[in-house]
Amino acid sequence: MPKVKPHSGAAKRFKKNAAGYKHKRQHKSHILTKMTTKRKRHLRGTRILGASDSPRVDRMLRSS
């Protein structure tokens, strides 16, 4: 029986903690010059994943 491995893309993007899954906001990696300062400021930091998406991430990270 082969090992069950986590989804490698999801493992890089989500970290489990007591409140749920912690993740970084999207659209904050490159081509930031055209973005307003306000929009970049609001994309800072991390968030907790929504309740409706948590079962899908649970399944992708089931072995980790």
C-alpha positions in Angstrom: 0.0 0.0 0.0 1.6 3.4 -1.0 1.9 6.2 1.5 -0.8 8.9 1.5 1.0 12.2 0.8 -0.3 15.7 1.3 -1.1 17.9 -1.7 2.3 19.7 -2.1 0.7 23.0 -3.3 -1.7 23.1 -0.4 1.0 22.2 2.1 3.0 25.3 1.1 0.0 27.6 1.3 -1.9 26.6 4.5 -0.8 26.1 8.1 -3.1 24.4 10.6 -3.6 26.2 14.0 -6.3 26.1 16.7 -8.6 28.5 14.9 -8.4 26.8 11.6 -6.1 27.2 8.6 -3.9 30.2 8.3 -3.1 31.5 4.8 -1.7 34.6 3.0 -3.9 36.8 0.8 -3.6 36.5 -2.9 -2.5 39.2 -5.4 0.5 40.3 -3.3 3.5 38.7 -5.0 4.5 40.8 -8.1 3.4 43.7 -10.4 2.6 45.8 -7.3 3.5 49.2 -9.0 0.0 49.6 -10.5 -1.7 48.8 -7.2 -2.8 51.5 -4.9 -1.1 51.8 -1.5 -4.4 51.3 0.2 -5.0 48.0 -1.6 -1.5 46.7 -0.8 -2.0 47.7 2.8 -5.2 45.7 3.1 -3.6 42.6 1.6 -0.9 42.5 4.3 -0.8 39.8 7.0 -2.6 36.4 7.2 -6.2 35.3 7.6 -8.1 32.3 8.8 -9.6 30.2 6.0 -13.4 30.3 5.7 -15.5 27.5 7.1 -16.8 26.4 3.7 -13.3 25.9 2.3 -11.9 24.1 5.4 -13.1 20.6 4.5 -11.5 20.8 1.0 -8.1 21.8 2.6 -8.5 19.1 5.3 -8.8 16.5 2.5 -5.7 17.9 0.7 -3.6 17.8 3.9 -5.0 14.6 5.3 -1.7 12.9 5.9 0.3 15.8 7.4 
